[in-house]
Amino acid sequence: MKVDFFIVGAPKSGTTSLYHYLDEHPQVEMSTQKEPDYFSDEAIQKQGLYYGNNRIDTVEKYYSLFNVEGKNVIFGEASVSYLFYKNVASDIKKYNVNAKIIIMLRNPIDRAFSHYLMDNRLGLVSDSFEEIIYKTSVNKKAHLYYQQYIQISEYAKQIARYYKEFDADKIMLIDYEDFKKDVGKIVKRVYNFLEINEEYQADINKKHNTFTMPKNKLIRFIYSFVFIRNILTFLFPDSLVKSIRSVLFKQNKKPKLSDDTREYLKHFFKDDIMEVSQLLHKDFSKWIK
């Protein structure tokens, strides 16, 4: 077998929802682990990042994530680290010259802040967003947080690497705003891109990866230990894990980014956004207006 398509990022841009909508399709076999990070494993380990998934560092482990018994299906996975790391586009091309690539882009400012809020609620980072982006944090891992929130939001060079390796008809770009506005329409476009039955109706009313917060500081502290989360996912089925999380976490209103910080980031990302617009022949200046 060969994995046929890859959702490569960006993080916090709807990739989890798209993964699930594709996983429902009878002609698609998605990896059982949403973020295998197989092609970025070495870079992630070298940086000592806090990814909590089971490490997939051999091709045997990689293929074990797929039900290869299925007939007339295509295989896909979604690892948002694939957009950022320099080697991945060329490594995927070497692995499967006919691979299809899906890139989801979100306003880089909103994406950065959403990424921070996710890590903050999980207890992975305690510094304020401003301390990280203005580089005033004294946390030893502050440079990694800056990478995760700011550098990952600098899309131009990341996207260019994929266009260098793959023909344009092998790459699908999805604007997060379009995805949120009309999920059904975009999902149908993805089915068309992957050349599978467009008439299949995924359960697009089901929300994935919605914003929640720990119900108290103790839960936040306990949940910050990656091995505890790993034990939960290893011992219990997904449905039970979701039930446990629903007890420990609550739906909450998202904190808002300050106007001053937003203005600073508009100026910071301006040149990169112009590069993205030129590369994709689409005006993304809406992100800084």
PLY file of the C-alpha trace (Angstrom):
ply
format ascii 1.0
element vertex 289
property float x
property float y
property float z
element edge 288
property int vertex1
property int vertex2
end_header
0.00 0.00 0.00
0.88 3.67 -0.27
-0.72 6.60 1.55
-2.47 8.53 -1.23
-3.08 11.94 0.31
-1.90 14.13 3.15
-3.58 16.94 5.07
-0.40 18.81 5.99
-1.69 21.80 7.99
-1.79 24.50 9.09
-2.57 23.72 12.75
-5.84 25.14 14.15
-7.23 25.62 10.64
-9.94 22.95 10.52
-7.76 19.91 9.84
-9.31 17.83 12.64
-12.82 18.36 11.31
-11.77 17.54 7.75
-9.97 14.42 8.99
-13.19 13.17 10.60
-15.39 14.03 7.60
-13.04 12.09 5.34
-12.82 9.21 7.80
-16.59 8.76 7.48
-16.40 8.26 3.72
-16.64 4.58 2.70
-14.00 5.06 0.00
-11.42 6.53 2.40
-9.24 4.87 5.02
-7.71 7.46 7.33
-4.92 6.61 9.79
-6.30 5.57 13.16
-3.97 8.10 14.77
-4.84 11.56 13.49
-1.30 12.94 13.77
1.17 10.19 12.86
3.97 12.77 12.20
5.86 9.98 10.45
7.63 12.25 7.96
8.43 14.88 10.61
9.31 12.54 13.49
13.07 13.13 13.38
12.72 16.92 13.39
10.18 16.84 16.21
12.38 14.59 18.35
15.43 16.75 17.68
13.58 19.80 18.97
12.17 18.02 21.99
8.65 19.19 21.26
5.78 18.25 23.51
3.77 16.15 21.06
1.82 13.63 23.08
0.93 11.05 20.43
2.33 7.55 20.21
5.60 7.95 18.29
5.44 6.60 14.73
9.08 6.29 13.71
9.12 3.18 11.50
7.26 2.31 8.34
5.87 -0.78 10.08
4.28 1.38 12.78
3.06 3.77 10.11
1.29 1.12 8.07
-0.19 -0.44 11.22
-2.36 2.69 11.49
-4.30 1.72 8.36
-6.82 -1.00 7.67
-5.18 -2.49 4.60
-7.93 -5.10 4.28
-10.25 -2.53 2.71
-10.78 -2.75 -1.04
-11.32 0.14 -3.44
-10.27 2.72 -0.88
-7.69 5.46 -0.78
-5.45 6.02 2.23
-4.93 9.36 3.91
-3.58 11.01 7.03
-3.43 14.43 8.66
-0.25 15.66 10.35
-0.16 19.44 10.75
3.59 19.40 11.45
4.18 18.51 7.79
3.70 22.07 6.57
6.38 23.60 8.78
9.36 21.24 8.59
11.60 21.73 5.56
12.23 18.10 4.67
8.67 16.86 4.59
7.47 18.00 1.17
10.43 16.37 -0.60
10.22 13.24 1.56
6.53 12.79 0.74
7.34 13.24 -2.95
10.05 10.55 -2.71
7.60 8.27 -0.89
4.71 8.75 -3.32
5.26 10.80 -6.45
1.49 10.82 -7.08
0.50 11.96 -3.60
-2.17 14.62 -3.22
-1.69 17.43 -0.72
-4.35 19.39 1.20
-3.31 22.66 2.83
-5.73 24.57 5.07
-4.90 28.21 5.78
-6.33 30.47 8.46
-5.75 34.11 9.30
-2.21 33.80 10.76
-3.04 35.99 13.75
-6.15 34.04 14.71
-4.32 30.77 14.08
-1.43 31.78 16.34
-3.69 32.85 19.20
-5.89 29.76 18.85
-2.79 27.56 19.00
-1.67 29.37 22.15
-5.10 28.96 23.79
-5.03 25.21 23.10
-1.61 24.80 24.70
-2.56 27.07 27.59
-5.73 25.15 28.44
-3.73 21.90 28.40
-1.25 23.37 30.85
1.62 23.18 28.37
2.37 26.89 28.58
1.75 29.33 31.42
3.31 32.49 29.97
1.00 35.07 28.45
0.68 35.21 24.68
2.29 38.66 24.71
5.29 37.47 26.72
5.96 34.87 24.05
5.46 36.94 20.91
7.39 39.95 22.25
10.10 37.54 23.45
10.04 38.72 27.06
9.40 35.25 28.49
12.20 33.64 30.52
10.75 30.16 30.03
13.40 27.78 28.67
10.98 26.58 26.01
9.89 30.07 24.97
11.66 29.74 21.61
9.60 26.63 20.85
6.38 28.41 21.80
7.38 31.30 19.52
7.91 28.80 16.74
4.56 27.15 17.34
2.55 30.37 17.40
4.43 32.82 15.18
6.80 31.03 12.82
4.23 28.37 11.92
1.93 31.24 10.90
4.47 32.49 8.35
3.05 30.49 5.48
4.83 31.69 2.32
8.01 29.59 2.42
6.13 26.58 3.77
3.62 26.58 0.93
6.32 27.27 -1.67
8.10 24.04 -0.72
5.04 22.01 -1.73
4.60 23.86 -5.01
8.24 23.19 -5.76
7.76 19.44 -5.29
4.21 18.91 -6.58
2.25 20.07 -9.61
-0.51 22.55 -8.82
-3.23 20.02 -9.68
-1.91 17.79 -6.88
-2.40 20.49 -4.24
-5.69 21.74 -2.80
-5.76 24.96 -0.80
-8.64 25.54 1.61
-9.37 28.92 3.16
-10.53 28.34 6.75
-13.13 31.12 6.43
-14.66 29.40 3.39
-14.60 26.09 5.28
-16.45 27.57 8.27
-18.93 29.41 6.07
-20.00 26.37 4.03
-18.55 23.11 5.32
-20.65 20.94 3.02
-19.52 22.75 -0.11
-15.81 22.51 0.79
-16.05 18.85 1.83
-17.67 18.08 -1.53
-14.80 19.90 -3.27
-12.33 17.73 -1.33
-14.17 14.58 -2.43
-13.90 15.80 -6.02
-10.19 16.55 -5.61
-9.61 13.04 -4.25
-11.77 11.52 -7.02
-14.20 9.76 -4.71
-18.00 9.78 -4.61
-19.11 13.40 -4.14
-22.67 12.42 -3.25
-21.70 10.90 0.10
-23.02 13.02 2.97
-20.66 13.32 5.95
-22.11 14.34 9.32
-21.02 17.97 9.02
-23.28 19.02 11.89
-20.99 17.23 14.32
-18.39 19.64 15.69
-14.80 18.53 16.25
-12.06 20.08 18.38
-14.31 22.79 19.84
-12.96 25.19 22.46
-13.18 23.98 26.06
-11.43 24.80 29.32
-10.55 22.63 32.36
-13.19 23.02 35.06
-10.59 23.97 37.66
-6.85 24.51 38.17
-6.29 21.00 39.56
-7.67 19.37 36.41
-5.55 21.70 34.28
-2.42 20.73 36.27
-3.10 16.99 36.07
-3.96 17.14 32.38
-0.71 18.97 31.61
1.17 15.67 32.04
1.33 14.13 28.58
1.74 10.58 29.91
-1.63 10.83 31.70
-3.35 11.77 28.45
-1.52 8.93 26.71
-2.71 6.44 29.33
-6.30 7.58 28.78
-6.12 7.16 25.01
-4.27 3.82 25.29
-6.55 2.16 27.86
-9.98 3.41 26.81
-11.92 3.63 23.53
-12.36 7.05 21.92
-16.02 7.31 22.97
-15.12 6.81 26.64
-12.18 9.24 26.44
-14.53 11.88 25.02
-16.99 11.23 27.86
-14.22 11.64 30.44
-13.10 14.89 28.82
-16.66 16.20 28.82
-16.70 15.72 32.61
-13.29 17.36 33.15
-13.68 20.20 30.63
-16.43 22.74 30.02
-17.52 24.75 27.00
-16.34 28.30 27.48
-16.18 31.61 25.72
-12.85 32.11 23.98
-10.61 34.86 25.38
-10.07 37.73 22.96
-6.79 39.02 21.62
-6.07 42.62 22.62
-6.33 45.28 19.91
-2.72 46.35 20.47
-1.39 42.83 20.02
-3.50 42.31 16.91
-2.18 45.53 15.37
1.40 44.49 16.15
0.87 41.12 14.45
-0.83 42.70 11.44
2.33 44.68 10.83
4.53 41.64 11.58
2.77 39.32 9.12
2.15 41.88 6.38
5.06 40.98 4.07
4.48 37.25 4.43
0.80 37.66 3.61
1.68 39.59 0.47
4.02 36.73 -0.56
1.25 34.20 0.02
-1.13 36.29 -2.10
1.37 36.40 -4.97
2.17 32.70 -4.71
-1.47 31.59 -4.70
-2.80 34.34 -6.98
-5.41 35.20 -4.40
-5.71 38.33 -2.27
-5.25 37.48 1.42
-4.94 41.09 2.55
-8.27 40.59 4.34
-6.23 39.06 7.15
-4.66 42.42 8.01
-7.49 44.80 7.21
0 1
1 2
2 3
3 4
4 5
5 6
6 7
7 8
8 9
9 10
10 11
11 12
12 13
13 14
14 15
15 16
16 17
17 18
18 19
19 20
20 21
21 22
22 23
23 24
24 25
25 26
26 27
27 28
28 29
29 30
30 31
31 32
32 33
33 34
34 35
35 36
36 37
37 38
38 39
39 40
40 41
41 42
42 43
43 44
44 45
45 46
46 47
47 48
48 49
49 50
50 51
51 52
52 53
53 54
54 55
55 56
56 57
57 58
58 59
59 60
60 61
61 62
62 63
63 64
64 65
65 66
66 67
67 68
68 69
69 70
70 71
71 72
72 73
73 74
74 75
75 76
76 77
77 78
78 79
79 80
80 81
81 82
82 83
83 84
84 85
85 86
86 87
87 88
88 89
89 90
90 91
91 92
92 93
93 94
94 95
95 96
96 97
97 98
98 99
99 100
100 101
101 102
102 103
103 104
104 105
105 106
106 107
107 108
108 109
109 110
110 111
111 112
112 113
113 114
114 115
115 116
116 117
117 118
118 119
119 120
120 121
121 122
122 123
123 124
124 125
125 126
126 127
127 128
128 129
129 130
130 131
131 132
132 133
133 134
134 135
135 136
136 137
137 138
138 139
139 140
140 141
141 142
142 143
143 144
144 145
145 146
146 147
147 148
148 149
149 150
150 151
151 152
152 153
153 154
154 155
155 156
156 157
157 158
158 159
159 160
160 161
161 162
162 163
163 164
164 165
165 166
166 167
167 168
168 169
169 170
170 171
171 172
172 173
173 174
174 175
175 176
176 177
177 178
178 179
179 180
180 181
181 182
182 183
183 184
184 185
185 186
186 187
187 188
188 189
189 190
190 191
191 192
192 193
193 194
194 195
195 196
196 197
197 198
198 199
199 200
200 201
201 202
202 203
203 204
204 205
205 206
206 207
207 208
208 209
209 210
210 211
211 212
212 213
213 214
214 215
215 216
216 217
217 218
218 219
219 220
220 221
221 222
222 223
223 224
224 225
225 226
226 227
227 228
228 229
229 230
230 231
231 232
232 233
233 234
234 235
235 236
236 237
237 238
238 239
239 240
240 241
241 242
242 243
243 244
244 245
245 246
246 247
247 248
248 249
249 250
250 251
251 252
252 253
253 254
254 255
255 256
256 257
257 258
258 259
259 260
260 261
261 262
262 263
263 264
264 265
265 266
266 267
267 268
268 269
269 270
270 271
271 272
272 273
273 274
274 275
275 276
276 277
277 278
278 279
279 280
280 281
281 282
282 283
283 284
284 285
285 286
286 287
287 288
